[in-house]
Amino acid sequence: MKTNSFPLSPPRLLFAFALLLAVSGWFVGLPRVSAEQPSEPITEFLELNCTTCHDSSTQEGNLDLESLTLELADPDNFHLWERVFDRIGAGEMPPDEDLDPSESKPFLSELHGILEHSDQQRIATEGRVPARRLTRTQYERNVCDLLAIDVPLRDFLPAESLADGFDTVSSSQQVSDHSLAAYLDAADFALQTAFDRLLAADPSGHQSLNHIHLDWTKLRRNEKRTNREPEGRPEHQDIVSWSSSQNFYGRMPATSVPATGRYKIRVKAHSVNTPEMGRVWCSVNSGVCSGKASTMYWIGSIEATDEPQVHEFEAWIREGHMLQIVPNDHGIRRLAAKAVESKPGVVEEMGVAGIAIQWIDLERLEGDREEIRHALIGDMELQPLAATNKHSTQRFKIVSANPKRDLKERIQAFAEKAFRQKLTAQELQPYFEFSEAKRQVNHSMQDALRAGYRAILCSSRFLYFDEPPGQLSDAAVANRLSHFLWGRAPDDELRQLAESGQLRNPDVLRAQTERLLNDTRSQVAINEFTDQWLQLHELESTTPDGQLYPEYDLVLHHSLPDETQAFVGELIRRDLPVTHVIDSDFTFLNQRLARHYKIDWPGGTGLKRVPLASDSRRGGVISQASVLKVTANGTTTSPIIRGVWMLERIMGEHVPPPPANVAAVEPDIRGATSIRDQLDKHRNLEMCASCHVKIDPPGFALESYDVIGGWRDRYRAAAPNKGKRWVPGLPIDPSHEFTTGEAFKDVTGLKSILLNRPAQLAKNMASQFVTYATGATPTFADRDELQSIVQATKPNHYGVRSLIHEVVQSPLFLSK
């Protein structure tokens, strides 16, 4: 992204220092208490049942219960006791005997009371959630809504760290001098963009006049020289791009954009030599399209058929970048570089499938000027400039009959919308004084407004959620609800209900939750929740081995998250039971995904809801290719990785990290030794066995799916010679059993077992919603409330939408 650089000048350092002070002042340390020794009943129980293996000399699993104190203000100490409680409560410890409930119940009851009381004290003092800020995507939407623009501000900000899978969790949201400088840069760029569009815009219309129409004659290649552009077909008045392995083939220099911005792209195209499947899948990218800048940016895909159609996209394109449109389906024949450079007509006569493009439209989108005007200056006037500096694009200036009054009104309106609450005169005064001082010096309303808006956008009150410990105010509830379900600031209706004090009314809150869920804006937040809950952001972290998985292509890659996002959206929309996460009689597919799954395509184009046969190997999130790819490394699968993912993301069971002195299990890509044989040896290590009895069952069940989510009966192994890409390896054995004695032969059996645990699945889903929405994972003191949320949804078969409603109505959501 081409942007200006904004160094940390003294005013910027002042902003950064003020923000850092404001943020650091919100963090409250844990209260320190003197170390306490466990009571006699607790000590006696541990001595009789635990310290033989976990004393100061043995310390199996690095756990010394003999020296463990009840210094519960120390998070590490608290979590150790919590782990002891859970392991004994689940009957996992001691491992070699079954305790009589009469022995464990008094111990568990007393320890439960101690842990709950300690956690409740912490929450009463500092709240469940430490100070948390907007994520960078939430920041982008908030700023763009305030200024009525649409620019990728997230690119300015550092990548988010994750805690418990989510970027909304406050414990992972660190603030540094680097991130403070990035916020200043982002605010400056956003304000520069908004004021430029207002003061340099042509007043004759709302939309930009930057519109380019390119017919086939402007897009075709120069036949007098060798290049990578599509060939022209004068008799058809179009250009054709073929499937090729040549880098940057399909580029079109005529589409190079003159300025960085958001563009609407319209392409009229159809397929050529259409294959039996009835379409040619193509990728649409932007980039420099040369070796000096090899990065390409995905825009979308075209599903070209015999019938010419207009395909529309919106994308942020950098200055000088051009479009590349090329067939990208590895299910059709691909040509070598020299073949696509043949004379026009040669490739077409070979019967190779391609895409024919008649024309391309590029229109730069700069937003509605009246909306930008209202956002920036309200009712103030714009006056045309009599003479313009030839080096300046500014055509108007802001005028006011009463500058001081108008400035104060604008700063107040902007600040209250940015801070998502009403402000007192005292709270507003510093921002107004700062703006007024700028106006007095420069005699410019534009400079005064920019200075005030900049101060507001860099304030901790904008960047952070204003949530003091205890019960949330109506304004804080509106803020939390809107960012949970829309990923952006509350709209006018939500703010008005908060200002009137009605929002916390359970009926009103339920109605607003419904309204937000029914709005199309909810899909953005649903997608972000889905991506983080299921770790779909990891899709980009690995590339499948081209030798072992030659069928994997760019179109399939970008189709994977579409299925899962649409599926989770449907669960929420129709309040379907949470068991659909495990198995379902439908999914969302396009033709490329259906072909990957070997499912008959019902016809048509695009993503659609497709019924699944009763004996389908698909159905449910856990058998979708997106999650199966993120739980593999591109070459091999691991029951450990998939087992941990199943336990933590689906079943709600925490898995501690492996001991530092145990080597990782590396699958044999040559196919000589099965992963099951390797793990049998690994499990014989005493320190590993206690976790693997949980991890291995779901992990092995998913071994029937390969690295890219395809079904397999055997592993793929590297071919011993160049005649083949890969050869069938050892057979898959997906059978296993849980510690409860529930055994299964394959993934269908695993699904049957998990479908009988709807309350467990619902509790996990509720916990994921609470974590994402509030910024903190449920703790020990939250367990009873979490159970109440689950119980309340039982009459609705633990519907996913019902779970959202109960989370929003709960004290976990309505208090800090």
C-alpha positions, 0 to 999 in steps of 0.5 A: 500500500503506498502511503505517506510517512508521518514521523513522530514530531513533538505533537505526535509524541505528546499524543502517544505519551498521553495515550500511553498514560491513559491506557496504562492507568486502566490496568489494575494489578492483582491484589497481593495476599500472603501465602496461605497453607491449604486446610487440613482436609485438603492436605490430607486428601492430597497426601493420601491420593496425590503426593506420592507422585507429585511431591517435592522430590518426584514432581511428576508432570512438573507438579509439586503438590507438597509445596503448593500454597494457596497464594491465589492472587498469583494467576499461575498458582490459581491455575494449578489449583484449578487444574487439580480440581478439574483432574480429580473432578473428572476422575483422571487423577489419581490415574490408577484407582477409582476414588469413591465419591465419599472421598473426593466430594468433600475435597472438591466441595471445599476447594471449589468454594475457595477458588470461586471466592478468590475469583469472585474477589478478583472480578469485584475488584477489577472486573472480568475483563482488563482494559481492552481496545478495538481490534484493527478491523474494528478500528478500521470500520469505526474510523471509516464510519465516522468519516464516511470513507472506505480505506484499508486502515488495518494495513497501517496497524501491527498484526494482532496477537491471539489469546484463546484463539481470538484477537478481541481478548484483552490479555493479548492486546499489547500497546507499544510505541510502535503501535501508538505511532501506527495509530497516528499514521492511520488517523492521519491517512484517514483524515487526509483522505476524507478532507481531500475527497471533500475539498478537492471533489467535483461538486457535480456528482456524488461518485468519482468520475474516475471511470475507465472502459477498456474494450478488447482492442485495448486489452489484447497483446501485441502480436509482434512481440512475445509477452504474457497478455491474452491473445486477441480474437478479432472475429469474436471481438474479445481476448482469451486467456488460457490456463498456463504455468507461466508466471504473470500470464493473463496480465493486462497492462491497460488495466493499471490504475492511476492512483491507489484506491478502492475500485469497482471492477466489471468484467464481461466474459464467457468460457471457451472450449468449455469442459464437461463440467460446464465452466472454467474457474478463473482467478482475478488478481492485482499486482505489478505482474513482473519479477520486481514485485512478485506479490499478487493480491487476490480479488475474486474468482470468475466461474465462466460458462458458455453464456456471457455474463458480467462479473462484479468485484470491489477491491483496493488496488495500489497505484500502478497495479494491473489486473490478471485474469487467468484460468486457475483450475487444476482440473483442466489442461495447463499449458507450458509458457511457450504454448501460450505464446503461440500464434493466435488460434493455435491453442484454441484449435488444441481444444484447451479451455479458456476464458474470453473477455469482451470488456473491463470497466474500472471505476474508482469509488470515493464515497458519497460526497454529501455523506463525507460533508455531513461527517466532517463539517455538518451544516457549514458551507463550502466556498469555491476557491477563487485561485488555486495553487497549481500544486494543490488539488484543493478546490474549496474551503470551509466557511462559517459565520460563527467559527467558534460556535460551529467548531465546538458543535462539530467537535462535540458531535464527532467526539460523542460518536467516536467515543460512543457515549454522551460527554459532559462539557468538562470532558469535551473541553480539552478537545475543543480548546486544542482545536480552537487554538489551532484555528486561532493560529492558522485562521483555518477551519479545516486545520482546526477540525483536522486537529480536533478529529485527530486528537479524538481518534488518538484518544484512549476513549476511542481506542479502548472500551470504556468499561469500569468494573461492575455492571455496565452502563447502557452505553457500554452495553450498546458498545459491546453488543454492536461490536460483538454482532457487527464489529463496529460502533452502535448505530443511531437506534442503539445509541438512542435506546442507551441514552434513554436508559432502556437498553438493559431491559431484557425485552428491549435487549433481546429485540435489539439482538434480533435486529442486529443479527437480522441485519446484513452487517452481522455477516462480517462479525460472524465471519471474523468470529468463525475464522478465529474460533476455527483458526481459519486464518491459518489457511495462508500459513501452509501451501500443500505439497504440489507433488503429493496434492497436484489437484489443489489450486487457487480457486479451491483455496479461496473457496474453503472459508466460504463454505464454513462462514456460510455454514456457521451463518446459517446455524445462527440465522435459523437457530439450528442445534449446535450438534450441526457442528459435528454432523449435518444434512447440508452444507454450502458449496460451489461447483469447485468444492463439490468436485473436490468432495466428489458430490454431485453438483445440482446445477447453477453457479455460485455458492449454494446450500446443498443437501447431503446424502445420509451416508455422506462423509461430509456434514458438520464443521469438523469434516469441512476442508477448511478446518482439515487444511488448517490442522495439517502442515501441507505435506502430512496430517497429525492426529495430535494437531487435529486431536488438540484442535477438536478438544479445544475448539469443538469439545471445550477441553483444554490441553496443556502444552507438551513437556519441553523435553519430549521430542515432537512426533514427525510423520514419515513422508516416505510412508514406511512407518504409520503415524499410529505406530509412532504414537504407540511408542510416544504414548508409552512415555508416562508423562505423555500418556495422560494427555494422549488418551484424550487427544488421540481418539478424535485425532485418529478419526480425522485421519480419513481426511488428507491434507486438503480435506479430501477423503482417503483410505490410504496415505499418499507417499512420495513416488520413488521415480519420476513417472508418478507424482505420488503413490498409495501408502499405508492404509488408514486406521481411524478407529479408537476409543474414549476413556469412557469406553466408547469405541468407534471404527471411523469418523462416522462412529466418532460423530455418533458419540459426540452427537450424544453430548449436545450440552458439552458442545453447547457449553463450548460454543457459549464459552467461545461467544463469551470470549469473543464478545467480552474480551475474556475467557470464562474463569472459575467463577463464571462456570455456574453462569455458563452452565445456566446459559446452556441449560436455558437453551435446552428447550430449543435443542441448544440452538446457536442463535439461542446461545447468543441470546442467552450470552447477551442476557447473562451477567457475563456480558452485562458486566465488566 
